[in-house]
Structure formats: C-alpha cells, structure tokens
Amino acid sequence: MAKRQVFFSFEYNKDNWRASQVRNMGKVHSSSTFSDNDWEEVKEKSDKKIKEWIDSQMAKRSCLVVLIGATTSGRKWIKYEIKKAYELNKGIVGIYIHNIKDREGNQTSKGSNPFYQFYIENSNERLSKYATCFDSSYKSSKYVYDDIKENIEQLIEDAINKKDTY
C-alpha cells in the first residue's frame, strides 16, 4: 500500500509534542510531515495567509487526520480545516492522542469529538456520524503509540473510502 499524503490537524500549543510523535511514525507520505519549525512559522502569519497555506496544503492531500487532544474541538483553525476537508471531499478521520505523553511525560484528559459540531450539507445529520474517531483502548502511552502506529494506515484508507457517503 502506498503511503498517503495527509493533512494533520492539531492544536499546536498543547499537542505539538504528541502530534509530532504520530506525524513521524513513518506511516504517511513524507510530504505530510512538516517540521515543527514549519508549523511555528505558519502560526505567526496573518489569518488570510494561514487560510491560504491551509487551502494550498489541503488541496494536495487525500485525507484530513485530526489529532484530538483535550481541547482540540472548537479551536478556530481545527474547525476551518475540517470544514475545508469536507468542502474538498477529502477523507476525514480523528485520532485521540490524549494518552500519549507530552514532553514532560504527562498525559491529558480526553477531548470531545471535533466532528460533532459539523452538519452534513442538506441534512440534519452530524459529520460525527460518519467520520471515525479512533480511541485506543490502552492507557499506557507506549501502548497507545503502538496501537495508533498499527492502525493509522487503515484508518486513513477507511476515511478515504467513506468520503463519498457524507
């Protein structure tokens, strides 16, 4: 199976350490894994420039992977990225990362489903009915990491295959 080009969406300030562990698992195409310096540079730009950057990156990707931490849901740019992925008919999947340890070795609480607040066009159904949110059954950071690493490629494929159902 060829490695997919995906767009990783996550809350930079709180989850960049956890997100970088997932981004660097070697399971997606290398163009999907921007360096932390790239992320740092993008977040310093104006809203217009950030939107342009997201739009140009999202256009090249087959799937949006939202890495869900404690407060990811409801964040301005996460919401924009989900909306953009939906508009562009990209695969959409969420992966809970709250039990992966951060730089200080801390886990955090589970956040809410970021897809719940989005409604399917011309429908009363929520995107959360269709977009999977993977939540490892493990509590140990190492096992959560291994579980995500083992499943991420299939989660991405499933999301891409389901995109035409919503």
C-alpha positions as CSV (number, residue, x, y, z in Angstrom):
1,M,0.0,0.0,0.0
2,A,1.4,3.4,-1.0
3,K,1.8,5.9,1.8
4,R,-0.9,8.5,1.7
5,Q,-0.4,12.3,1.6
6,V,-2.5,13.5,4.5
7,F,-3.0,16.8,6.3
8,F,-2.5,16.6,10.1
9,S,-4.7,19.0,12.1
10,F,-4.0,19.5,15.8
11,E,-3.8,22.2,18.5
12,Y,-0.2,23.4,18.2
13,N,0.4,24.9,21.6
14,K,-0.9,22.0,23.7
15,D,-0.4,19.0,21.4
16,N,2.6,19.6,19.1
17,W,4.8,17.1,21.0
18,R,2.1,14.4,20.9
19,A,1.3,15.2,17.2
20,S,5.0,15.1,16.2
21,Q,5.2,11.5,17.5
22,V,2.2,10.5,15.3
23,R,3.4,12.5,12.3
24,N,6.8,10.9,12.5
25,M,5.7,7.2,12.7
26,G,6.7,6.7,9.1
27,K,3.2,5.6,8.1
28,V,2.3,8.5,5.8
29,H,4.0,10.1,2.8
30,S,6.9,12.3,4.0
31,S,5.3,15.4,2.4
32,S,2.6,15.2,5.1
33,T,5.0,15.7,7.9
34,F,6.0,19.4,8.1
35,S,8.8,20.1,10.6
36,D,7.9,21.8,13.9
37,N,9.7,24.9,12.5
38,D,7.3,25.0,9.6
39,W,4.3,24.8,11.9
40,E,5.8,27.6,14.1
41,E,6.4,29.8,11.1
42,V,2.8,29.3,9.7
43,K,1.1,30.1,13.0
44,E,2.8,33.5,13.1
45,K,1.2,34.6,9.8
46,S,-2.0,36.7,9.3
47,D,-5.4,34.9,9.2
48,K,-5.5,35.4,5.4
49,K,-2.0,33.9,5.0
50,I,-2.9,30.9,7.3
51,K,-6.0,30.2,5.3
52,E,-4.1,30.4,2.0
53,W,-1.5,28.0,3.4
54,I,-4.1,25.5,4.7
55,D,-6.0,25.7,1.4
56,S,-2.9,25.0,-0.7
57,Q,-1.7,22.1,1.6
58,M,-5.2,20.6,1.8
59,A,-5.6,20.6,-2.0
60,K,-2.6,18.2,-2.2
61,R,-3.8,15.7,0.4
62,S,-6.2,12.8,0.2
63,C,-7.2,12.8,3.9
64,L,-7.5,15.1,6.9
65,V,-6.3,13.4,10.1
66,V,-7.4,15.4,13.2
67,L,-5.2,14.5,16.2
68,I,-7.5,15.1,19.1
69,G,-6.2,16.3,22.4
70,A,-8.0,17.7,25.5
71,T,-9.1,21.0,23.9
72,T,-8.8,20.4,20.2
73,S,-12.6,20.5,19.5
74,G,-13.8,24.0,18.8
75,R,-10.4,25.6,18.0
76,K,-10.7,28.1,15.2
77,W,-8.2,26.6,12.8
78,I,-9.2,23.0,13.5
79,K,-12.8,24.0,12.6
80,Y,-11.6,25.7,9.4
81,E,-9.5,22.6,8.4
82,I,-12.4,20.2,9.0
83,K,-14.8,22.5,7.0
84,K,-12.2,22.8,4.2
85,A,-11.6,19.0,4.0
86,Y,-15.4,18.4,3.9
87,E,-15.8,21.0,1.1
88,L,-13.0,19.4,-0.9
89,N,-14.4,15.9,-0.4
90,K,-11.3,14.6,1.4
91,G,-11.3,11.6,3.7
92,I,-11.7,12.7,7.3
93,V,-10.6,10.8,10.4
94,G,-9.9,11.7,14.0
95,I,-7.3,10.0,16.3
96,Y,-7.3,10.7,20.1
97,I,-3.8,11.4,21.3
98,H,-4.5,12.5,24.9
99,N,-2.9,9.4,26.3
100,I,0.4,9.9,24.5
101,K,2.8,11.6,26.9
102,D,3.9,15.1,26.2
103,R,7.5,16.5,26.5
104,E,7.2,16.5,30.3
105,G,5.8,12.9,30.4
106,N,2.2,14.0,31.1
107,Q,-1.0,12.6,29.6
108,T,-4.1,14.7,29.5
109,S,-7.9,14.3,29.5
110,K,-9.9,13.1,26.6
111,G,-11.3,15.9,24.4
112,S,-14.7,16.0,22.7
113,N,-15.3,14.8,19.2
114,P,-14.4,17.7,16.9
115,F,-16.8,16.5,14.1
116,Y,-19.9,16.7,16.3
117,Q,-20.4,20.4,15.6
118,F,-20.5,20.0,11.8
119,Y,-23.7,19.1,10.0
120,I,-23.8,17.3,6.7
121,E,-24.9,19.6,3.9
122,N,-28.7,19.5,3.3
123,S,-29.1,17.2,6.2
124,N,-29.7,17.2,10.0
125,E,-27.0,14.6,10.4
126,R,-23.7,15.4,12.1
127,L,-20.3,14.7,10.5
128,S,-19.5,12.7,13.7
129,K,-21.9,10.0,12.5
130,Y,-19.6,9.3,9.5
131,A,-16.1,10.4,10.5
132,T,-14.4,7.9,12.7
133,C,-12.6,8.9,15.8
134,F,-10.1,6.2,16.8
135,D,-9.5,6.0,20.6
136,S,-7.0,3.3,21.7
137,S,-8.3,1.1,24.4
138,Y,-4.9,1.2,26.1
139,K,-4.0,3.7,28.8
140,S,-0.2,3.4,28.7
141,S,1.5,6.0,26.4
142,K,3.7,3.3,24.8
143,Y,0.8,1.0,24.0
144,V,-1.4,3.9,22.7
145,Y,1.5,4.9,20.4
146,D,1.9,1.3,19.2
147,D,-1.9,1.0,18.7
148,I,-2.0,4.2,16.6
149,K,1.0,3.1,14.6
150,E,-0.5,-0.3,13.9
151,N,-3.9,1.2,12.8
152,I,-3.3,4.6,11.2
153,E,-2.8,3.5,7.6
154,Q,-6.1,1.5,7.7
155,L,-7.9,4.4,9.4
156,I,-6.8,6.7,6.6
157,E,-7.8,4.2,3.9
158,D,-11.2,3.7,5.5
159,A,-11.7,7.5,5.7
160,I,-10.9,8.0,2.1
161,N,-13.2,5.1,1.1
162,K,-16.1,6.6,3.2
163,K,-15.8,10.2,1.9
164,D,-18.5,9.8,-0.7
165,T,-21.0,8.6,1.9
166,Y,-21.4,12.0,3.6
